[in-house]
Amino acid sequence: MTEKPSENQSHHVKRSEIIDYQTYEDHRAEIRSKVFEIKKPRRIHLGENLTFLFENHETIRYQILEIMRAEKIARESAILEELSTYNNFLGKSGELACVLLIEIEAESDRKPLLESWMGLEKCIYLLDQKGNKIFAQHDSTQVGDRRLSAVQYLNFATEEPAIALGCTFGDLAGEVELSKEQRNALESDLAATLA
């Protein structure tokens, strides 16, 4: 039997917040609309190829509900497994979580670029308001021997609000200043992890 996931982290999704997939279906349009608004300021583009999707309690809860709906998950052990998986992605206190999507338009360019961009995951950072670069922690299973996965799961361990997002990797190097709305969204998410 799967153990109940730790609910010690205040920003993690609790079992009591997960409704069954049939009830979710009844409220899906309303929940999706709310979550899409939450996601807007948490989607950050850096150059042409890098899109960051910062996650929080509500976006992760939504993903759990969506996977339960898609796979018609009703068994308690399977629900607890999804909770554990997604909550692990949210990280610990003082961590911001995001998904990095590496977007390569031409199919023929995908493999050679993902091979040439090995090491990119170690070069992503948040710039905090004190001017410190906080480099991302990455999931090593998302990096193969010969090429990078086009989807990377990243965490930034910080207690200071972010003002910019950047990359130091070769031709992808650059930095984007966060808008006020983006800064406020990430600051709110960070505060939730520290509560």
Backbone as JSON, one array per atom type, in Angstrom:
{
  "sequence": "MTEKPSENQSHHVKRSEIIDYQTYEDHRAEIRSKVFEIKKPRRIHLGENLTFLFENHETIRYQILEIMRAEKIARESAILEELSTYNNFLGKSGELACVLLIEIEAESDRKPLLESWMGLEKCIYLLDQKGNKIFAQHDSTQVGDRRLSAVQYLNFATEEPAIALGCTFGDLAGEVELSKEQRNALESDLAATLA",
  "N": [[0.84, -1.19, 0.0], [0.51, 2.24, -0.77], [2.17, 4.83, 0.93], [0.8, 7.57, 2.77], [1.34, 10.81, 1.49], [3.72, 13.21, 2.71], [2.44, 15.95, 4.47], [3.57, 18.11, 5.54], [4.64, 20.39, 4.45], [3.51, 23.55, 3.94], [2.74, 24.6, 1.48], [2.18, 22.46, -0.1], [-0.11, 20.26, -1.8], [-2.96, 19.02, -0.25], [-4.49, 15.91, 0.68], [-7.18, 16.19, 1.28], [-7.94, 18.22, -0.4], [-8.36, 17.23, -2.86], [-10.72, 16.31, -5.1], [-13.01, 13.76, -6.27], [-12.75, 12.4, -9.61], [-15.14, 12.54, -11.06], [-16.73, 14.46, -9.77], [-14.99, 16.57, -10.13], [-15.19, 16.86, -12.89], [-17.69, 18.05, -13.1], [-17.13, 20.62, -12.19], [-15.07, 21.51, -13.7], [-14.73, 23.46, -15.82], [-14.92, 25.92, -14.49], [-12.8, 25.7, -12.62], [-10.6, 25.38, -14.35], [-10.62, 27.84, -15.71], [-9.99, 29.62, -13.63], [-7.43, 28.66, -12.92], [-5.98, 29.06, -15.3], [-5.82, 31.82, -15.34], [-4.22, 32.2, -13.11], [-1.89, 31.04, -14.03], [-0.95, 32.75, -16.06], [0.83, 35.07, -15.31], [2.94, 33.53, -14.52], [4.17, 32.34, -16.59], [7.02, 32.6, -18.35], [9.08, 33.89, -20.81], [12.26, 33.38, -22.24], [14.27, 34.48, -24.52], [14.07, 32.88, -27.77], [13.78, 30.15, -27.43], [13.34, 29.21, -24.83], [10.96, 28.6, -22.4], [9.51, 29.22, -19.34], [7.53, 27.76, -16.89], [6.22, 28.57, -14.05], [5.24, 26.94, -11.1], [2.67, 26.49, -8.62], [0.8, 25.92, -5.59], [-1.95, 25.89, -6.46], [-1.76, 25.45, -9.26], [-0.54, 22.98, -9.34], [-2.39, 21.41, -7.95], [-4.46, 21.52, -9.81], [-3.22, 20.11, -11.93], [-3.04, 17.56, -10.82], [-5.77, 16.95, -10.51], [-6.5, 16.96, -13.22], [-4.98, 14.8, -14.27], [-6.1, 12.72, -12.84], [-8.68, 12.8, -13.84], [-8.22, 12.3, -16.6], [-7.12, 9.74, -16.53], [-8.97, 8.42, -15.11], [-8.7, 7.94, -12.32], [-9.38, 6.44, -9.29], [-8.75, 4.85, -7.2], [-7.52, 4.86, -3.92], [-4.77, 4.5, -3.23], [-3.51, 5.11, -5.64], [-4.21, 7.78, -5.97], [-2.88, 8.91, -3.79], [-0.29, 8.38, -4.59], [-0.04, 10.05, -6.86], [-0.33, 12.53, -5.58], [2.0, 12.53, -3.97], [4.03, 12.47, -5.95], [3.59, 14.89, -7.42], [3.69, 16.8, -5.34], [6.34, 16.48, -4.53], [7.6, 17.64, -6.69], [6.94, 20.32, -6.27], [8.66, 20.96, -4.26], [10.63, 22.01, -1.37], [10.39, 24.09, 1.59], [11.04, 27.47, 0.86], [11.63, 27.15, -1.82], [11.2, 27.71, -5.27], [9.33, 26.32, -7.87], [9.56, 25.19, -11.23], [8.71, 24.41, -14.63], [10.74, 23.95, -17.35], [10.4, 24.53, -20.66], [11.87, 23.55, -23.56], [11.87, 24.9, -26.53], [11.83, 24.08, -29.83], [11.42, 24.87, -33.02], [11.69, 23.68, -35.68], [11.46, 20.37, -36.57], [13.6, 18.89, -37.6], [15.77, 20.14, -36.46], [15.66, 19.57, -33.8], [16.85, 17.21, -32.47], [19.74, 17.55, -32.97], [20.14, 20.08, -31.72], [19.29, 19.64, -29.05], [21.23, 17.84, -28.33], [23.52, 19.44, -28.55], [23.03, 21.29, -26.6], [23.54, 20.18, -24.15], [24.04, 20.4, -20.71], [22.8, 22.78, -20.34], [20.81, 22.88, -18.34], [22.19, 23.4, -16.02], [22.78, 26.01, -16.12], [20.81, 27.87, -15.69], [19.25, 30.53, -14.02], [17.79, 32.43, -11.3], [17.62, 35.85, -10.6], [17.97, 37.52, -7.65], [16.54, 40.14, -5.56], [18.68, 41.21, -4.24], [20.72, 41.01, -5.95], [21.9, 38.53, -6.26], [22.68, 35.54, -8.02], [20.73, 32.77, -8.29], [21.2, 29.6, -8.98], [19.49, 27.04, -10.75], [18.25, 24.0, -9.37], [18.22, 20.8, -10.7], [16.47, 17.99, -12.14], [18.17, 15.15, -12.44], [17.43, 12.93, -13.89], [16.28, 13.87, -16.14], [18.15, 14.37, -17.99], [19.91, 12.92, -20.5], [22.52, 10.63, -21.63], [23.45, 11.57, -24.01], [21.83, 13.61, -24.91], [19.7, 16.36, -24.04], [16.56, 16.46, -22.31], [13.58, 17.84, -23.65], [11.9, 18.9, -21.84], [12.31, 20.19, -18.71], [12.52, 19.87, -15.19], [12.71, 22.15, -12.69], [14.04, 23.61, -9.68], [14.36, 26.42, -7.57], [16.22, 27.4, -4.93], [15.6, 29.75, -2.7], [15.24, 32.63, -0.61], [14.7, 35.13, -1.11], [12.89, 37.56, -3.0], [12.52, 37.28, -6.56], [13.87, 39.12, -9.33], [14.63, 38.87, -11.92], [15.2, 36.52, -14.6], [17.48, 34.22, -15.88], [20.03, 32.93, -18.17], [23.12, 31.37, -18.67], [24.2, 29.99, -20.74], [26.04, 29.53, -23.56], [24.91, 30.29, -26.82], [22.34, 30.65, -25.98], [22.37, 32.34, -23.91], [21.24, 34.94, -21.81], [19.1, 37.38, -20.25], [16.07, 38.11, -18.64], [14.11, 40.69, -17.44], [11.78, 40.54, -14.86], [8.33, 41.29, -15.05], [6.26, 43.54, -13.12], [3.91, 42.2, -12.39], [4.72, 39.53, -12.74], [6.82, 39.39, -10.87], [5.37, 39.85, -8.49], [3.7, 37.58, -8.5], [5.55, 35.43, -8.27], [6.76, 36.15, -5.87], [4.62, 35.88, -4.11], [4.2, 33.12, -4.35], [6.63, 32.17, -3.32], [6.47, 33.16, -0.7], [4.37, 31.58, 0.21], [5.62, 29.12, 0.43], [7.2, 29.51, 2.58], [5.56, 29.89, 4.69]],
  "CA": [[0.0, 0.0, 0.0], [1.27, 3.48, -0.85], [2.05, 5.66, 2.12], [0.24, 8.92, 2.61], [2.43, 11.76, 1.33], [3.93, 14.2, 3.77], [1.68, 17.19, 4.32], [4.23, 19.07, 6.43], [4.94, 21.61, 3.71], [2.24, 24.28, 3.85], [2.39, 24.89, 0.09], [1.84, 21.22, -0.78], [-1.52, 19.94, -1.95], [-3.41, 18.05, 0.75], [-5.44, 14.91, 0.17], [-8.54, 16.72, 1.45], [-8.21, 19.19, -1.47], [-8.54, 16.5, -4.11], [-12.07, 15.75, -5.26], [-13.02, 12.65, -7.22], [-12.72, 12.9, -10.99], [-16.49, 12.83, -11.55], [-17.09, 15.77, -9.22], [-14.13, 17.53, -10.83], [-15.77, 17.08, -14.23], [-18.8, 19.0, -12.93], [-16.61, 21.96, -11.88], [-13.83, 21.65, -14.46], [-14.64, 24.72, -16.56], [-14.66, 26.99, -13.52], [-11.45, 25.51, -12.07], [-9.64, 25.66, -15.44], [-10.61, 29.28, -15.95], [-9.25, 30.22, -12.52], [-6.02, 28.27, -12.99], [-5.35, 29.71, -16.45], [-5.5, 33.19, -14.92], [-3.09, 32.07, -12.18], [-0.71, 30.67, -14.81], [-0.49, 33.81, -16.98], [2.07, 35.76, -14.92], [3.96, 32.54, -14.17], [4.76, 31.89, -17.85], [8.07, 33.58, -18.64], [9.88, 33.54, -21.98], [13.64, 33.86, -22.3], [14.71, 34.24, -25.89], [13.14, 32.17, -28.65], [13.71, 28.71, -27.19], [13.13, 28.82, -23.44], [9.75, 29.06, -21.73], [9.46, 28.76, -17.96], [6.18, 27.73, -16.32], [6.35, 28.44, -12.6], [4.12, 26.21, -10.52], [2.35, 26.73, -7.22], [-0.21, 25.02, -5.02], [-3.16, 25.8, -7.29], [-1.48, 24.85, -10.58], [-0.25, 21.56, -9.11], [-3.68, 20.78, -7.64], [-5.13, 21.4, -11.1], [-2.6, 19.02, -12.69], [-3.45, 16.3, -10.2], [-7.17, 16.73, -10.89], [-6.53, 16.65, -14.65], [-4.47, 13.45, -14.5], [-7.11, 11.81, -12.3], [-9.79, 12.79, -14.81], [-7.79, 11.66, -17.85], [-6.86, 8.32, -16.3], [-10.08, 7.92, -14.29], [-8.1, 7.41, -11.1], [-10.29, 6.46, -8.15], [-8.14, 4.07, -6.12], [-6.85, 5.74, -2.96], [-3.31, 4.39, -3.32], [-3.08, 5.82, -6.85], [-4.37, 9.21, -5.68], [-1.77, 9.27, -2.9], [0.94, 8.36, -5.4], [-0.03, 11.29, -7.65], [-0.05, 13.62, -4.63], [3.41, 12.48, -3.61], [4.82, 12.83, -7.13], [3.45, 16.31, -7.73], [4.19, 17.6, -4.22], [7.8, 16.46, -4.59], [7.99, 18.63, -7.69], [6.83, 21.65, -5.66], [9.86, 21.19, -3.46], [10.59, 22.29, 0.06], [10.27, 25.48, 2.02], [12.03, 28.34, 0.26], [11.94, 26.75, -3.2], [10.25, 27.96, -6.36], [9.37, 25.22, -8.83], [9.1, 25.52, -12.58], [8.98, 23.53, -15.76], [11.38, 24.62, -18.47], [10.1, 23.94, -21.97], [12.85, 23.92, -24.57], [11.04, 24.93, -27.74], [12.59, 24.07, -31.09], [10.36, 24.86, -34.02], [11.91, 22.72, -36.77], [11.67, 18.99, -36.12], [14.94, 18.44, -38.01], [16.77, 20.78, -35.59], [15.44, 19.19, -32.4], [17.87, 16.29, -31.93], [21.08, 18.14, -32.88], [20.19, 21.16, -30.74], [19.22, 19.07, -27.7], [22.56, 17.27, -28.08], [24.51, 20.52, -28.38], [22.68, 22.08, -25.42], [23.82, 19.43, -22.91], [24.59, 21.28, -19.69], [21.94, 23.96, -20.21], [20.06, 22.85, -17.09], [23.06, 23.9, -14.94], [23.09, 27.42, -16.42], [19.59, 28.66, -15.52], [19.26, 31.17, -12.71], [16.95, 33.57, -10.9], [18.35, 36.96, -9.99], [17.14, 38.04, -6.57], [16.56, 41.6, -5.41], [19.98, 41.62, -3.7], [21.71, 40.85, -7.01], [22.47, 37.18, -6.25], [22.18, 34.58, -9.0], [20.39, 31.49, -7.69], [21.13, 28.64, -10.07], [18.45, 26.02, -10.6], [18.49, 22.59, -9.09], [17.51, 20.1, -11.77], [16.23, 16.56, -12.01], [19.19, 14.52, -13.27], [16.84, 11.92, -14.78], [15.82, 14.56, -17.35], [19.32, 14.57, -18.84], [20.44, 11.65, -20.96], [23.96, 10.58, -21.86], [23.81, 12.25, -25.25], [21.04, 14.81, -25.18], [18.84, 16.93, -23.02], [15.13, 16.35, -22.52], [12.99, 19.14, -24.0], [11.16, 19.35, -20.66], [13.16, 20.13, -17.53], [11.88, 20.25, -13.93], [13.71, 22.93, -11.96], [13.72, 24.27, -8.42], [15.27, 27.49, -7.17], [16.23, 27.55, -3.48], [15.82, 31.17, -2.4], [14.32, 33.25, 0.34], [14.56, 36.51, -1.57], [12.1, 37.69, -4.23], [13.25, 37.33, -7.83], [13.61, 40.28, -10.19], [14.97, 38.52, -13.3], [15.45, 35.12, -14.9], [18.52, 34.25, -16.89], [20.73, 31.75, -18.64], [24.51, 31.68, -19.01], [24.66, 28.94, -21.66], [26.37, 29.8, -24.96], [24.05, 31.15, -27.64], [21.05, 30.84, -25.3], [22.62, 33.26, -22.8], [20.44, 36.15, -21.78], [18.4, 37.63, -19.0], [14.82, 38.85, -18.82], [13.61, 41.31, -16.22], [10.4, 40.16, -14.59], [7.37, 42.38, -14.92], [5.73, 43.69, -11.76], [2.95, 41.12, -12.18], [5.49, 38.29, -12.57], [7.52, 39.47, -9.57], [4.37, 39.67, -7.44], [3.24, 36.18, -8.52], [6.6, 34.57, -7.72], [6.94, 36.51, -4.47], [3.5, 35.26, -3.41], [4.47, 31.68, -4.31], [7.74, 31.96, -2.39], [5.94, 33.39, 0.66], [3.55, 30.41, 0.57], [6.51, 28.02, 0.82], [7.85, 29.88, 3.84], [4.52, 30.06, 5.72]],
  "C": [[0.88, 1.25, 0.0], [1.06, 4.29, 0.42], [1.46, 7.02, 1.78], [1.4, 9.91, 2.48], [2.52, 12.73, 2.5], [3.13, 15.46, 3.48], [2.27, 18.26, 5.24], [4.52, 20.39, 5.75], [3.62, 22.34, 3.45], [1.8, 24.55, 2.42], [2.04, 23.63, -0.71], [0.33, 21.0, -0.81], [-1.87, 18.84, -0.95], [-4.41, 17.09, 0.12], [-6.87, 15.44, 0.24], [-8.92, 17.72, 0.36], [-8.47, 18.53, -2.83], [-9.92, 15.87, -4.14], [-12.01, 14.61, -6.28], [-13.18, 13.19, -8.64], [-14.1, 13.2, -11.55], [-16.98, 14.18, -11.04], [-16.26, 16.86, -9.89], [-14.7, 17.86, -12.2], [-16.9, 18.12, -14.16], [-18.33, 20.44, -12.74], [-15.39, 22.33, -12.73], [-13.7, 23.01, -15.16], [-14.28, 25.88, -15.63], [-13.24, 26.91, -12.97], [-10.4, 25.85, -13.12], [-9.51, 27.16, -15.69], [-9.78, 30.0, -14.88], [-7.76, 29.92, -12.63], [-5.32, 28.92, -14.17], [-5.0, 31.16, -16.14], [-4.29, 33.19, -13.98], [-1.8, 31.83, -12.97], [-0.13, 31.82, -15.64], [0.79, 34.51, -16.52], [3.22, 34.81, -14.57], [4.58, 31.9, -15.42], [5.74, 32.97, -18.29], [8.92, 33.07, -19.8], [11.26, 34.16, -21.86], [14.17, 33.5, -23.68], [13.65, 33.47, -26.67], [12.88, 30.73, -28.23], [13.34, 28.29, -25.77], [11.86, 29.46, -22.87], [9.69, 28.4, -20.36], [8.02, 28.85, -17.47], [6.33, 27.51, -14.82], [5.06, 27.86, -12.03], [3.91, 26.63, -9.07], [1.28, 25.74, -6.79], [-1.4, 24.81, -5.95], [-2.89, 25.14, -8.64], [-1.18, 23.37, -10.44], [-1.53, 20.81, -8.76], [-4.45, 20.53, -8.93], [-4.54, 20.23, -11.91], [-2.98, 17.66, -12.13], [-4.89, 15.97, -10.59], [-7.28, 16.33, -12.37], [-6.05, 15.22, -14.93], [-5.46, 12.42, -13.97], [-8.29, 11.69, -13.25], [-9.41, 12.01, -16.06], [-7.64, 10.15, -17.68], [-7.94, 7.66, -15.45], [-9.57, 7.24, -13.01], [-9.08, 7.56, -9.95], [-9.69, 5.73, -6.95], [-7.31, 4.98, -5.22], [-5.33, 5.68, -3.08], [-2.77, 5.12, -4.54], [-3.18, 7.33, -6.67], [-3.2, 9.69, -4.81], [-0.44, 9.28, -3.64], [1.06, 9.62, -6.25], [0.29, 12.49, -6.75], [1.43, 13.67, -4.28], [4.3, 12.95, -4.75], [4.78, 14.33, -7.37], [3.94, 17.21, -6.59], [5.71, 17.61, -4.16], [8.31, 17.48, -5.59], [7.94, 20.04, -7.11], [8.0, 21.98, -4.75], [9.57, 21.52, -2.01], [10.36, 23.77, 0.33], [11.39, 26.3, 1.39], [12.45, 27.95, -1.15], [10.81, 27.15, -4.14], [10.44, 26.86, -7.38], [8.91, 25.71, -10.2], [9.42, 24.39, -13.54], [9.61, 24.4, -16.83], [11.04, 23.85, -19.73], [11.13, 24.46, -22.96], [12.14, 23.77, -25.91], [11.92, 25.08, -28.98], [11.59, 23.86, -32.2], [10.53, 23.77, -35.08], [12.25, 21.35, -36.21], [13.09, 18.52, -36.43], [16.05, 19.04, -37.14], [16.74, 20.24, -34.16], [16.58, 18.33, -31.83], [19.25, 16.94, -31.88], [21.18, 19.27, -31.85], [20.15, 20.62, -29.31], [20.54, 18.38, -27.34], [23.57, 18.37, -27.78], [24.23, 21.37, -27.13], [22.84, 21.3, -24.11], [24.5, 20.38, -21.92], [23.76, 22.54, -19.46], [21.27, 24.02, -18.84], [20.87, 23.39, -15.91], [23.3, 25.41, -15.06], [21.9, 28.36, -16.27], [19.59, 29.26, -14.12], [18.12, 32.19, -12.56], [17.89, 34.62, -10.32], [17.47, 37.53, -8.9], [17.34, 39.55, -6.41], [17.86, 42.12, -4.79], [21.09, 41.46, -4.74], [22.38, 39.49, -7.06], [21.85, 36.33, -7.36], [21.97, 33.25, -8.28], [20.22, 30.49, -8.82], [20.16, 27.52, -9.73], [19.03, 24.69, -10.17], [17.66, 21.85, -10.12], [17.37, 18.62, -11.45], [17.18, 15.85, -12.97], [18.62, 13.45, -14.2], [16.33, 12.54, -16.07], [16.96, 14.83, -18.33], [19.87, 13.21, -19.21], [21.95, 11.71, -21.12], [24.36, 11.44, -23.05], [22.99, 13.49, -25.56], [20.13, 15.14, -24.01], [17.38, 16.6, -23.33], [14.58, 17.75, -22.8], [12.13, 19.7, -22.88], [12.06, 19.13, -19.45], [12.37, 20.6, -16.3], [12.95, 20.9, -13.06], [13.15, 23.47, -10.65], [14.79, 25.31, -8.12], [15.15, 27.66, -5.67], [16.58, 29.0, -3.13], [14.83, 31.64, -1.34], [14.09, 34.71, -0.01], [13.72, 36.56, -2.84], [12.99, 37.84, -5.47], [12.88, 38.59, -8.61], [13.9, 39.98, -11.66], [15.22, 37.02, -13.39], [16.48, 35.09, -16.01], [19.14, 32.9, -17.19], [22.14, 32.17, -19.04], [25.07, 30.75, -20.08], [24.82, 29.46, -23.09], [25.43, 30.75, -25.68], [22.65, 31.34, -27.06], [21.17, 31.85, -24.15], [21.76, 34.52, -22.94], [19.76, 36.28, -20.43], [17.15, 38.44, -19.31], [14.39, 39.4, -17.46], [12.15, 40.93, -16.06], [9.53, 41.4, -14.5], [6.89, 42.46, -13.47], [4.76, 42.55, -11.44], [3.67, 39.78, -11.97], [6.21, 38.27, -11.23], [6.54, 39.22, -8.43], [3.9, 38.22, -7.35], [4.29, 35.27, -7.87], [6.87, 34.89, -6.25], [5.84, 35.89, -3.61], [3.73, 33.75, -3.27], [5.58, 31.36, -3.31], [7.26, 32.13, -0.95], [5.11, 32.19, 1.13], [4.43, 29.24, 1.0], [7.15, 28.26, 2.17], [6.86, 30.0, 4.99], [4.55, 28.93, 6.73]]
}
